[in-house]
């Protein structure tokens, strides 16, 4: 039996009686200020590339995020787009 089969048998509920839970205040507190208004970009790469990027960032006194932002700006310039930066 399909686990959604009984949904068709349900009667629509009155919207006035449906209550939505407010946003969890705990989730809002746990978001670091440095991540507010930002979106994660991720990928899977070889361990060798990961080590090389981390090593390069440390040698130049940068965070990995700063190094990646610089690389993304370089790629955008290469393809004729405006660099965004952090």
HTML snippet that shows the backbone in 3Dmol.js (N, CA, C, O; Angstrom):
<script src="https://3Dmol.org/build/3Dmol-min.js"></script>
<div id="view" style="width:600px;height:400px;position:relative"></div>
<script>
const pdb = `
ATOM      1  N   UNK A   1       0.842  -1.189   0.000  1.00  0.00           N
ATOM      2  CA  UNK A   1       0.000   0.000   0.000  1.00  0.00           C
ATOM      3  C   UNK A   1       0.883   1.246   0.000  1.00  0.00           C
ATOM      4  O   UNK A   1       1.874   1.321   0.726  1.00  0.00           O
ATOM      5  N   UNK A   2       0.512   2.205  -0.812  1.00  0.00           N
ATOM      6  CA  UNK A   2       1.232   3.465  -0.891  1.00  0.00           C
ATOM      7  C   UNK A   2       1.029   4.236   0.406  1.00  0.00           C
ATOM      8  O   UNK A   2      -0.094   4.324   0.903  1.00  0.00           O
ATOM      9  N   UNK A   3       2.087   4.788   0.953  1.00  0.00           N
ATOM     10  CA  UNK A   3       1.955   5.500   2.230  1.00  0.00           C
ATOM     11  C   UNK A   3       1.177   6.797   2.115  1.00  0.00           C
ATOM     12  O   UNK A   3       0.787   7.375   3.130  1.00  0.00           O
ATOM     13  N   UNK A   4       0.941   7.269   0.886  1.00  0.00           N
ATOM     14  CA  UNK A   4       0.166   8.491   0.690  1.00  0.00           C
ATOM     15  C   UNK A   4      -1.268   8.206   0.240  1.00  0.00           C
ATOM     16  O   UNK A   4      -2.021   9.138  -0.042  1.00  0.00           O
ATOM     17  N   UNK A   5      -1.650   6.939   0.170  1.00  0.00           N
ATOM     18  CA  UNK A   5      -2.961   6.568  -0.353  1.00  0.00           C
ATOM     19  C   UNK A   5      -4.100   7.164   0.466  1.00  0.00           C
ATOM     20  O   UNK A   5      -5.121   7.550  -0.102  1.00  0.00           O
ATOM     21  N   UNK A   6      -3.951   7.248   1.785  1.00  0.00           N
ATOM     22  CA  UNK A   6      -5.044   7.757   2.618  1.00  0.00           C
ATOM     23  C   UNK A   6      -5.203   9.265   2.559  1.00  0.00           C
ATOM     24  O   UNK A   6      -6.190   9.784   3.079  1.00  0.00           O
ATOM     25  N   UNK A   7      -4.276   9.990   1.949  1.00  0.00           N
ATOM     26  CA  UNK A   7      -4.392  11.448   1.863  1.00  0.00           C
ATOM     27  C   UNK A   7      -5.591  11.871   1.024  1.00  0.00           C
ATOM     28  O   UNK A   7      -6.224  12.887   1.310  1.00  0.00           O
ATOM     29  N   UNK A   8      -5.904  11.096  -0.009  1.00  0.00           N
ATOM     30  CA  UNK A   8      -7.039  11.436  -0.860  1.00  0.00           C
ATOM     31  C   UNK A   8      -8.354  11.297  -0.112  1.00  0.00           C
ATOM     32  O   UNK A   8      -9.335  11.944  -0.478  1.00  0.00           O
ATOM     33  N   UNK A   9      -8.400  10.470   0.926  1.00  0.00           N
ATOM     34  CA  UNK A   9      -9.624  10.238   1.691  1.00  0.00           C
ATOM     35  C   UNK A   9      -9.861  11.291   2.757  1.00  0.00           C
ATOM     36  O   UNK A   9     -10.959  11.363   3.309  1.00  0.00           O
ATOM     37  N   UNK A  10      -8.891  12.085   3.053  1.00  0.00           N
ATOM     38  CA  UNK A  10      -9.042  13.087   4.109  1.00  0.00           C
ATOM     39  C   UNK A  10      -9.877  14.264   3.629  1.00  0.00           C
ATOM     40  O   UNK A  10      -9.824  14.664   2.466  1.00  0.00           O
ATOM     41  N   UNK A  11     -10.647  14.801   4.561  1.00  0.00           N
ATOM     42  CA  UNK A  11     -11.439  15.985   4.262  1.00  0.00           C
ATOM     43  C   UNK A  11     -10.551  17.218   4.425  1.00  0.00           C
ATOM     44  O   UNK A  11      -9.684  17.250   5.298  1.00  0.00           O
ATOM     45  N   UNK A  12     -10.768  18.228   3.586  1.00  0.00           N
ATOM     46  CA  UNK A  12      -9.980  19.450   3.760  1.00  0.00           C
ATOM     47  C   UNK A  12     -10.257  20.068   5.121  1.00  0.00           C
ATOM     48  O   UNK A  12     -11.398  20.051   5.584  1.00  0.00           O
ATOM     49  N   UNK A  13      -9.250  20.604   5.761  1.00  0.00           N
ATOM     50  CA  UNK A  13      -9.426  21.233   7.066  1.00  0.00           C
ATOM     51  C   UNK A  13      -9.732  22.708   6.878  1.00  0.00           C
ATOM     52  O   UNK A  13      -9.341  23.321   5.885  1.00  0.00           O
ATOM     53  N   UNK A  14     -10.418  23.248   7.822  1.00  0.00           N
ATOM     54  CA  UNK A  14     -10.722  24.678   7.822  1.00  0.00           C
ATOM     55  C   UNK A  14      -9.421  25.423   8.117  1.00  0.00           C
ATOM     56  O   UNK A  14      -8.772  25.149   9.127  1.00  0.00           O
ATOM     57  N   UNK A  15      -9.032  26.357   7.253  1.00  0.00           N
ATOM     58  CA  UNK A  15      -7.768  27.061   7.407  1.00  0.00           C
ATOM     59  C   UNK A  15      -7.686  27.818   8.728  1.00  0.00           C
ATOM     60  O   UNK A  15      -6.591  28.033   9.248  1.00  0.00           O
ATOM     61  N   UNK A  16      -8.815  28.220   9.270  1.00  0.00           N
ATOM     62  CA  UNK A  16      -8.804  28.966  10.521  1.00  0.00           C
ATOM     63  C   UNK A  16      -8.372  28.075  11.677  1.00  0.00           C
ATOM     64  O   UNK A  16      -7.835  28.572  12.666  1.00  0.00           O
ATOM     65  N   UNK A  17      -8.595  26.767  11.572  1.00  0.00           N
ATOM     66  CA  UNK A  17      -8.228  25.874  12.663  1.00  0.00           C
ATOM     67  C   UNK A  17      -6.801  25.341  12.525  1.00  0.00           C
ATOM     68  O   UNK A  17      -6.247  24.785  13.473  1.00  0.00           O
ATOM     69  N   UNK A  18      -6.214  25.512  11.346  1.00  0.00           N
ATOM     70  CA  UNK A  18      -4.850  25.032  11.150  1.00  0.00           C
ATOM     71  C   UNK A  18      -3.884  26.036  11.754  1.00  0.00           C
ATOM     72  O   UNK A  18      -3.909  27.220  11.419  1.00  0.00           O
ATOM     73  N   UNK A  19      -3.028  25.547  12.651  1.00  0.00           N
ATOM     74  CA  UNK A  19      -2.059  26.429  13.288  1.00  0.00           C
ATOM     75  C   UNK A  19      -0.664  26.019  12.841  1.00  0.00           C
ATOM     76  O   UNK A  19      -0.333  24.834  12.791  1.00  0.00           O
ATOM     77  N   UNK A  20       0.126  26.997  12.527  1.00  0.00           N
ATOM     78  CA  UNK A  20       1.507  26.709  12.171  1.00  0.00           C
ATOM     79  C   UNK A  20       2.389  27.064  13.354  1.00  0.00           C
ATOM     80  O   UNK A  20       2.134  28.029  14.074  1.00  0.00           O
ATOM     81  N   UNK A  21       3.415  26.279  13.538  1.00  0.00           N
ATOM     82  CA  UNK A  21       4.329  26.533  14.648  1.00  0.00           C
ATOM     83  C   UNK A  21       5.194  27.743  14.313  1.00  0.00           C
ATOM     84  O   UNK A  21       5.649  27.880  13.177  1.00  0.00           O
ATOM     85  N   UNK A  22       5.422  28.607  15.269  1.00  0.00           N
ATOM     86  CA  UNK A  22       6.311  29.746  15.016  1.00  0.00           C
ATOM     87  C   UNK A  22       7.739  29.248  14.812  1.00  0.00           C
ATOM     88  O   UNK A  22       8.090  28.148  15.238  1.00  0.00           O
ATOM     89  N   UNK A  23       8.542  30.055  14.167  1.00  0.00           N
ATOM     90  CA  UNK A  23       9.944  29.695  13.959  1.00  0.00           C
ATOM     91  C   UNK A  23      10.610  29.460  15.303  1.00  0.00           C
ATOM     92  O   UNK A  23      10.401  30.215  16.252  1.00  0.00           O
ATOM     93  N   UNK A  24      11.387  28.437  15.374  1.00  0.00           N
ATOM     94  CA  UNK A  24      12.033  28.072  16.623  1.00  0.00           C
ATOM     95  C   UNK A  24      13.031  29.145  17.048  1.00  0.00           C
ATOM     96  O   UNK A  24      13.945  29.471  16.290  1.00  0.00           O
ATOM     97  N   UNK A  25      12.869  29.696  18.244  1.00  0.00           N
ATOM     98  CA  UNK A  25      13.840  30.700  18.699  1.00  0.00           C
ATOM     99  C   UNK A  25      15.229  30.095  18.882  1.00  0.00           C
ATOM    100  O   UNK A  25      16.231  30.803  18.777  1.00  0.00           O
ATOM    101  N   UNK A  26      15.297  28.781  19.158  1.00  0.00           N
ATOM    102  CA  UNK A  26      16.592  28.124  19.318  1.00  0.00           C
ATOM    103  C   UNK A  26      17.350  28.145  17.999  1.00  0.00           C
ATOM    104  O   UNK A  26      18.552  28.409  17.983  1.00  0.00           O
ATOM    105  N   UNK A  27      16.662  27.870  16.887  1.00  0.00           N
ATOM    106  CA  UNK A  27      17.316  27.868  15.579  1.00  0.00           C
ATOM    107  C   UNK A  27      17.840  29.265  15.241  1.00  0.00           C
ATOM    108  O   UNK A  27      18.898  29.395  14.625  1.00  0.00           O
ATOM    109  N   UNK A  28      17.122  30.290  15.632  1.00  0.00           N
ATOM    110  CA  UNK A  28      17.559  31.647  15.350  1.00  0.00           C
ATOM    111  C   UNK A  28      18.791  32.008  16.182  1.00  0.00           C
ATOM    112  O   UNK A  28      19.665  32.735  15.710  1.00  0.00           O
ATOM    113  N   UNK A  29      18.862  31.514  17.395  1.00  0.00           N
ATOM    114  CA  UNK A  29      19.983  31.816  18.271  1.00  0.00           C
ATOM    115  C   UNK A  29      21.235  31.083  17.805  1.00  0.00           C
ATOM    116  O   UNK A  29      22.337  31.619  17.919  1.00  0.00           O
ATOM    117  N   UNK A  30      21.087  29.859  17.280  1.00  0.00           N
ATOM    118  CA  UNK A  30      22.237  29.055  16.906  1.00  0.00           C
ATOM    119  C   UNK A  30      22.892  29.486  15.598  1.00  0.00           C
ATOM    120  O   UNK A  30      23.998  29.035  15.301  1.00  0.00           O
ATOM    121  N   UNK A  31      22.254  30.338  14.813  1.00  0.00           N
ATOM    122  CA  UNK A  31      22.854  30.810  13.568  1.00  0.00           C
ATOM    123  C   UNK A  31      23.895  31.871  13.877  1.00  0.00           C
ATOM    124  O   UNK A  31      23.562  32.938  14.394  1.00  0.00           O
ATOM    125  N   UNK A  32      25.166  31.583  13.562  1.00  0.00           N
ATOM    126  CA  UNK A  32      26.203  32.579  13.843  1.00  0.00           C
ATOM    127  C   UNK A  32      25.986  33.845  13.021  1.00  0.00           C
ATOM    128  O   UNK A  32      25.541  33.760  11.877  1.00  0.00           O
ATOM    129  N   UNK A  33      26.282  34.994  13.567  1.00  0.00           N
ATOM    130  CA  UNK A  33      26.097  36.243  12.838  1.00  0.00           C
ATOM    131  C   UNK A  33      26.852  36.269  11.507  1.00  0.00           C
ATOM    132  O   UNK A  33      26.422  36.924  10.558  1.00  0.00           O
ATOM    133  N   UNK A  34      27.979  35.553  11.445  1.00  0.00           N
ATOM    134  CA  UNK A  34      28.759  35.537  10.200  1.00  0.00           C
ATOM    135  C   UNK A  34      28.043  34.807   9.068  1.00  0.00           C
ATOM    136  O   UNK A  34      28.433  34.940   7.908  1.00  0.00           O
ATOM    137  N   UNK A  35      27.001  34.038   9.389  1.00  0.00           N
ATOM    138  CA  UNK A  35      26.273  33.289   8.354  1.00  0.00           C
ATOM    139  C   UNK A  35      24.937  33.925   7.981  1.00  0.00           C
ATOM    140  O   UNK A  35      24.289  33.481   7.033  1.00  0.00           O
ATOM    141  N   UNK A  36      24.525  34.936   8.697  1.00  0.00           N
ATOM    142  CA  UNK A  36      23.249  35.586   8.409  1.00  0.00           C
ATOM    143  C   UNK A  36      23.340  36.272   7.047  1.00  0.00           C
ATOM    144  O   UNK A  36      24.265  37.045   6.798  1.00  0.00           O
ATOM    145  N   UNK A  37      22.394  35.993   6.183  1.00  0.00           N
ATOM    146  CA  UNK A  37      22.361  36.596   4.856  1.00  0.00           C
ATOM    147  C   UNK A  37      23.323  35.950   3.869  1.00  0.00           C
ATOM    148  O   UNK A  37      23.590  36.507   2.804  1.00  0.00           O
ATOM    149  N   UNK A  38      23.838  34.790   4.214  1.00  0.00           N
ATOM    150  CA  UNK A  38      24.781  34.098   3.332  1.00  0.00           C
ATOM    151  C   UNK A  38      24.240  32.730   2.969  1.00  0.00           C
ATOM    152  O   UNK A  38      23.363  32.199   3.650  1.00  0.00           O
ATOM    153  N   UNK A  39      24.762  32.162   1.896  1.00  0.00           N
ATOM    154  CA  UNK A  39      24.322  30.860   1.412  1.00  0.00           C
ATOM    155  C   UNK A  39      25.549  29.978   1.217  1.00  0.00           C
ATOM    156  O   UNK A  39      26.564  30.424   0.680  1.00  0.00           O
ATOM    157  N   UNK A  40      25.452  28.730   1.655  1.00  0.00           N
ATOM    158  CA  UNK A  40      26.572  27.792   1.536  1.00  0.00           C
ATOM    159  C   UNK A  40      26.721  27.306   0.100  1.00  0.00           C
ATOM    160  O   UNK A  40      25.734  27.068  -0.596  1.00  0.00           O
ATOM    161  N   UNK A  41      27.971  27.164  -0.329  1.00  0.00           N
ATOM    162  CA  UNK A  41      28.313  26.553  -1.616  1.00  0.00           C
ATOM    163  C   UNK A  41      29.300  25.445  -1.280  1.00  0.00           C
ATOM    164  O   UNK A  41      30.308  25.694  -0.619  1.00  0.00           O
ATOM    165  N   UNK A  42      29.025  24.238  -1.723  1.00  0.00           N
ATOM    166  CA  UNK A  42      29.929  23.152  -1.379  1.00  0.00           C
ATOM    167  C   UNK A  42      30.170  22.245  -2.579  1.00  0.00           C
ATOM    168  O   UNK A  42      29.446  22.297  -3.573  1.00  0.00           O
ATOM    169  N   UNK A  43      31.183  21.427  -2.468  1.00  0.00           N
ATOM    170  CA  UNK A  43      31.508  20.466  -3.507  1.00  0.00           C
ATOM    171  C   UNK A  43      32.372  19.370  -2.916  1.00  0.00           C
ATOM    172  O   UNK A  43      32.885  19.497  -1.804  1.00  0.00           O
ATOM    173  N   UNK A  44      32.525  18.310  -3.659  1.00  0.00           N
ATOM    174  CA  UNK A  44      33.358  17.197  -3.221  1.00  0.00           C
ATOM    175  C   UNK A  44      34.598  17.134  -4.106  1.00  0.00           C
ATOM    176  O   UNK A  44      34.500  17.035  -5.329  1.00  0.00           O
ATOM    177  N   UNK A  45      35.767  17.193  -3.468  1.00  0.00           N
ATOM    178  CA  UNK A  45      37.022  17.228  -4.184  1.00  0.00           C
ATOM    179  C   UNK A  45      37.970  16.195  -3.596  1.00  0.00           C
ATOM    180  O   UNK A  45      37.701  15.617  -2.543  1.00  0.00           O
ATOM    181  N   UNK A  46      39.078  15.971  -4.283  1.00  0.00           N
ATOM    182  CA  UNK A  46      40.053  14.983  -3.825  1.00  0.00           C
ATOM    183  C   UNK A  46      40.694  15.447  -2.516  1.00  0.00           C
ATOM    184  O   UNK A  46      40.764  16.645  -2.243  1.00  0.00           O
ATOM    185  N   UNK A  47      41.154  14.502  -1.721  1.00  0.00           N
ATOM    186  CA  UNK A  47      41.860  14.882  -0.490  1.00  0.00           C
ATOM    187  C   UNK A  47      43.097  15.730  -0.781  1.00  0.00           C
ATOM    188  O   UNK A  47      43.460  16.594   0.017  1.00  0.00           O
ATOM    189  N   UNK A  48      43.744  15.484  -1.924  1.00  0.00           N
ATOM    190  CA  UNK A  48      44.932  16.254  -2.284  1.00  0.00           C
ATOM    191  C   UNK A  48      44.588  17.731  -2.523  1.00  0.00           C
ATOM    192  O   UNK A  48      45.311  18.622  -2.076  1.00  0.00           O
ATOM    193  N   UNK A  49      43.486  17.978  -3.225  1.00  0.00           N
ATOM    194  CA  UNK A  49      43.077  19.362  -3.466  1.00  0.00           C
ATOM    195  C   UNK A  49      42.676  20.033  -2.160  1.00  0.00           C
ATOM    196  O   UNK A  49      43.010  21.196  -1.932  1.00  0.00           O
ATOM    197  N   UNK A  50      41.971  19.319  -1.313  1.00  0.00           N
ATOM    198  CA  UNK A  50      41.576  19.874  -0.020  1.00  0.00           C
ATOM    199  C   UNK A  50      42.794  20.280   0.793  1.00  0.00           C
ATOM    200  O   UNK A  50      42.838  21.374   1.354  1.00  0.00           O
ATOM    201  N   UNK A  51      43.781  19.397   0.855  1.00  0.00           N
ATOM    202  CA  UNK A  51      45.004  19.700   1.598  1.00  0.00           C
ATOM    203  C   UNK A  51      45.732  20.900   0.994  1.00  0.00           C
ATOM    204  O   UNK A  51      46.211  21.771   1.720  1.00  0.00           O
ATOM    205  N   UNK A  52      45.811  20.940  -0.339  1.00  0.00           N
ATOM    206  CA  UNK A  52      46.499  22.052  -1.008  1.00  0.00           C
ATOM    207  C   UNK A  52      45.808  23.383  -0.716  1.00  0.00           C
ATOM    208  O   UNK A  52      46.484  24.381  -0.468  1.00  0.00           O
ATOM    209  N   UNK A  53      44.487  23.416  -0.738  1.00  0.00           N
ATOM    210  CA  UNK A  53      43.759  24.661  -0.457  1.00  0.00           C
ATOM    211  C   UNK A  53      43.934  25.090   0.994  1.00  0.00           C
ATOM    212  O   UNK A  53      44.173  26.266   1.270  1.00  0.00           O
ATOM    213  N   UNK A  54      43.817  24.146   1.921  1.00  0.00           N
ATOM    214  CA  UNK A  54      44.003  24.485   3.331  1.00  0.00           C
ATOM    215  C   UNK A  54      45.425  24.981   3.594  1.00  0.00           C
ATOM    216  O   UNK A  54      45.625  25.946   4.332  1.00  0.00           O
ATOM    217  N   UNK A  55      46.400  24.323   2.992  1.00  0.00           N
ATOM    218  CA  UNK A  55      47.802  24.723   3.164  1.00  0.00           C
ATOM    219  C   UNK A  55      48.047  26.122   2.603  1.00  0.00           C
ATOM    220  O   UNK A  55      48.692  26.952   3.244  1.00  0.00           O
ATOM    221  N   UNK A  56      47.530  26.375   1.409  1.00  0.00           N
ATOM    222  CA  UNK A  56      47.683  27.698   0.785  1.00  0.00           C
ATOM    223  C   UNK A  56      47.040  28.785   1.651  1.00  0.00           C
ATOM    224  O   UNK A  56      47.620  29.851   1.852  1.00  0.00           O
ATOM    225  N   UNK A  57      45.862  28.510   2.149  1.00  0.00           N
ATOM    226  CA  UNK A  57      45.172  29.485   2.993  1.00  0.00           C
ATOM    227  C   UNK A  57      45.997  29.791   4.243  1.00  0.00           C
ATOM    228  O   UNK A  57      46.141  30.955   4.618  1.00  0.00           O
ATOM    229  N   UNK A  58      46.532  28.772   4.881  1.00  0.00           N
ATOM    230  CA  UNK A  58      47.323  28.994   6.099  1.00  0.00           C
ATOM    231  C   UNK A  58      48.607  29.754   5.810  1.00  0.00           C
ATOM    232  O   UNK A  58      49.005  30.631   6.576  1.00  0.00           O
ATOM    233  N   UNK A  59      49.254  29.414   4.700  1.00  0.00           N
ATOM    234  CA  UNK A  59      50.506  30.102   4.353  1.00  0.00           C
ATOM    235  C   UNK A  59      50.303  31.597   4.139  1.00  0.00           C
ATOM    236  O   UNK A  59      51.193  32.400   4.418  1.00  0.00           O
ATOM    237  N   UNK A  60      49.142  31.957   3.650  1.00  0.00           N
ATOM    238  CA  UNK A  60      48.862  33.360   3.337  1.00  0.00           C
ATOM    239  C   UNK A  60      48.014  34.048   4.402  1.00  0.00           C
ATOM    240  O   UNK A  60      47.581  35.186   4.216  1.00  0.00           O
ATOM    241  N   UNK A  61      47.777  33.358   5.518  1.00  0.00           N
ATOM    242  CA  UNK A  61      47.041  33.959   6.626  1.00  0.00           C
ATOM    243  C   UNK A  61      45.576  34.210   6.316  1.00  0.00           C
ATOM    244  O   UNK A  61      44.980  35.154   6.833  1.00  0.00           O
ATOM    245  N   UNK A  62      44.993  33.365   5.471  1.00  0.00           N
ATOM    246  CA  UNK A  62      43.590  33.510   5.089  1.00  0.00           C
ATOM    247  C   UNK A  62      42.772  32.351   5.627  1.00  0.00           C
ATOM    248  O   UNK A  62      43.303  31.280   5.917  1.00  0.00           O
ATOM    249  N   UNK A  63      41.488  32.576   5.756  1.00  0.00           N
ATOM    250  CA  UNK A  63      40.601  31.450   6.036  1.00  0.00           C
ATOM    251  C   UNK A  63      40.332  30.741   4.709  1.00  0.00           C
ATOM    252  O   UNK A  63      40.519  31.322   3.640  1.00  0.00           O
ATOM    253  N   UNK A  64      39.902  29.510   4.783  1.00  0.00           N
ATOM    254  CA  UNK A  64      39.573  28.780   3.565  1.00  0.00           C
ATOM    255  C   UNK A  64      38.447  29.498   2.820  1.00  0.00           C
ATOM    256  O   UNK A  64      38.445  29.536   1.589  1.00  0.00           O
ATOM    257  N   UNK A  65      37.505  30.058   3.548  1.00  0.00           N
ATOM    258  CA  UNK A  65      36.396  30.786   2.929  1.00  0.00           C
ATOM    259  C   UNK A  65      36.895  32.000   2.167  1.00  0.00           C
ATOM    260  O   UNK A  65      36.423  32.272   1.063  1.00  0.00           O
ATOM    261  N   UNK A  66      37.843  32.734   2.739  1.00  0.00           N
ATOM    262  CA  UNK A  66      38.412  33.897   2.043  1.00  0.00           C
ATOM    263  C   UNK A  66      39.147  33.469   0.774  1.00  0.00           C
ATOM    264  O   UNK A  66      39.024  34.111  -0.270  1.00  0.00           O
ATOM    265  N   UNK A  67      39.913  32.380   0.871  1.00  0.00           N
ATOM    266  CA  UNK A  67      40.636  31.880  -0.291  1.00  0.00           C
ATOM    267  C   UNK A  67      39.670  31.458  -1.399  1.00  0.00           C
ATOM    268  O   UNK A  67      39.899  31.744  -2.574  1.00  0.00           O
ATOM    269  N   UNK A  68      38.593  30.778  -1.017  1.00  0.00           N
ATOM    270  CA  UNK A  68      37.598  30.348  -1.999  1.00  0.00           C
ATOM    271  C   UNK A  68      36.885  31.545  -2.628  1.00  0.00           C
ATOM    272  O   UNK A  68      36.609  31.535  -3.827  1.00  0.00           O
ATOM    273  N   UNK A  69      36.587  32.563  -1.843  1.00  0.00           N
ATOM    274  CA  UNK A  69      35.941  33.762  -2.389  1.00  0.00           C
ATOM    275  C   UNK A  69      36.837  34.425  -3.428  1.00  0.00           C
ATOM    276  O   UNK A  69      36.361  34.882  -4.466  1.00  0.00           O
ATOM    277  N   UNK A  70      38.149  34.475  -3.140  1.00  0.00           N
ATOM    278  CA  UNK A  70      39.105  35.041  -4.089  1.00  0.00           C
ATOM    279  C   UNK A  70      39.137  34.213  -5.376  1.00  0.00           C
ATOM    280  O   UNK A  70      39.178  34.767  -6.474  1.00  0.00           O
ATOM    281  N   UNK A  71      39.118  32.896  -5.234  1.00  0.00           N
ATOM    282  CA  UNK A  71      39.128  32.012  -6.412  1.00  0.00           C
ATOM    283  C   UNK A  71      37.853  32.171  -7.229  1.00  0.00           C
ATOM    284  O   UNK A  71      37.904  32.199  -8.459  1.00  0.00           O
ATOM    285  N   UNK A  72      36.719  32.275  -6.559  1.00  0.00           N
ATOM    286  CA  UNK A  72      35.456  32.445  -7.284  1.00  0.00           C
ATOM    287  C   UNK A  72      35.425  33.777  -8.020  1.00  0.00           C
ATOM    288  O   UNK A  72      34.919  33.859  -9.140  1.00  0.00           O
ATOM    289  N   UNK A  73      35.966  34.823  -7.395  1.00  0.00           N
ATOM    290  CA  UNK A  73      36.050  36.122  -8.076  1.00  0.00           C
ATOM    291  C   UNK A  73      36.921  36.027  -9.323  1.00  0.00           C
ATOM    292  O   UNK A  73      36.593  36.597 -10.363  1.00  0.00           O
ATOM    293  N   UNK A  74      38.041  35.296  -9.212  1.00  0.00           N
ATOM    294  CA  UNK A  74      38.925  35.110 -10.376  1.00  0.00           C
ATOM    295  C   UNK A  74      38.200  34.373 -11.504  1.00  0.00           C
ATOM    296  O   UNK A  74      38.358  34.723 -12.674  1.00  0.00           O
ATOM    297  N   UNK A  75      37.414  33.368 -11.162  1.00  0.00           N
ATOM    298  CA  UNK A  75      36.654  32.624 -12.180  1.00  0.00           C
ATOM    299  C   UNK A  75      35.610  33.533 -12.827  1.00  0.00           C
ATOM    300  O   UNK A  75      35.425  33.502 -14.043  1.00  0.00           O
ATOM    301  N   UNK A  76      34.935  34.334 -12.022  1.00  0.00           N
ATOM    302  CA  UNK A  76      33.932  35.246 -12.583  1.00  0.00           C
ATOM    303  C   UNK A  76      34.579  36.234 -13.556  1.00  0.00           C
ATOM    304  O   UNK A  76      34.037  36.495 -14.629  1.00  0.00           O
ATOM    305  N   UNK A  77      35.736  36.782 -13.182  1.00  0.00           N
ATOM    306  CA  UNK A  77      36.454  37.688 -14.080  1.00  0.00           C
ATOM    307  C   UNK A  77      36.851  36.976 -15.372  1.00  0.00           C
ATOM    308  O   UNK A  77      36.712  37.538 -16.458  1.00  0.00           O
ATOM    309  N   UNK A  78      37.339  35.755 -15.259  1.00  0.00           N
ATOM    310  CA  UNK A  78      37.772  34.982 -16.421  1.00  0.00           C
ATOM    311  C   UNK A  78      36.637  34.827 -17.428  1.00  0.00           C
ATOM    312  O   UNK A  78      36.866  34.872 -18.637  1.00  0.00           O
ATOM    313  N   UNK A  79      35.416  34.645 -16.933  1.00  0.00           N
ATOM    314  CA  UNK A  79      34.267  34.437 -17.813  1.00  0.00           C
ATOM    315  C   UNK A  79      33.471  35.719 -18.074  1.00  0.00           C
ATOM    316  O   UNK A  79      32.334  35.663 -18.541  1.00  0.00           O
ATOM    317  N   UNK A  80      34.076  36.873 -17.770  1.00  0.00           N
ATOM    318  CA  UNK A  80      33.465  38.151 -18.116  1.00  0.00           C
ATOM    319  C   UNK A  80      32.345  38.605 -17.200  1.00  0.00           C
ATOM    320  O   UNK A  80      31.546  39.463 -17.575  1.00  0.00           O
ATOM    321  N   UNK A  81      32.278  38.042 -16.007  1.00  0.00           N
ATOM    322  CA  UNK A  81      31.253  38.447 -15.037  1.00  0.00           C
ATOM    323  C   UNK A  81      31.878  39.390 -14.026  1.00  0.00           C
ATOM    324  O   UNK A  81      33.097  39.422 -13.858  1.00  0.00           O
ATOM    325  N   UNK A  82      31.040  40.148 -13.362  1.00  0.00           N
ATOM    326  CA  UNK A  82      31.533  41.052 -12.311  1.00  0.00           C
ATOM    327  C   UNK A  82      31.847  40.244 -11.059  1.00  0.00           C
ATOM    328  O   UNK A  82      31.035  39.423 -10.631  1.00  0.00           O
ATOM    329  N   UNK A  83      33.014  40.467 -10.471  1.00  0.00           N
ATOM    330  CA  UNK A  83      33.326  39.774  -9.211  1.00  0.00           C
ATOM    331  C   UNK A  83      32.417  40.272  -8.103  1.00  0.00           C
ATOM    332  O   UNK A  83      32.072  41.453  -8.053  1.00  0.00           O
ATOM    333  N   UNK A  84      32.036  39.375  -7.224  1.00  0.00           N
ATOM    334  CA  UNK A  84      31.096  39.704  -6.158  1.00  0.00           C
ATOM    335  C   UNK A  84      31.808  39.939  -4.849  1.00  0.00           C
ATOM    336  O   UNK A  84      31.422  40.825  -4.087  1.00  0.00           O
ATOM    337  N   UNK A  85      32.854  39.153  -4.566  1.00  0.00           N
ATOM    338  CA  UNK A  85      33.552  39.259  -3.287  1.00  0.00           C
ATOM    339  C   UNK A  85      32.739  38.626  -2.184  1.00  0.00           C
ATOM    340  O   UNK A  85      31.799  37.872  -2.436  1.00  0.00           O
ATOM    341  N   UNK A  86      33.106  38.938  -0.971  1.00  0.00           N
ATOM    342  CA  UNK A  86      32.390  38.355   0.163  1.00  0.00           C
ATOM    343  C   UNK A  86      31.242  39.228   0.493  1.00  0.00           C
ATOM    344  O   UNK A  86      30.490  38.934   1.422  1.00  0.00           O
TER     345      UNK A  86
END
`;
const viewer = $3Dmol.createViewer("view");
viewer.addModel(pdb, "pdb");
viewer.setStyle({}, {cartoon: {color: "spectrum"}});
viewer.zoomTo();
viewer.render();
</script>
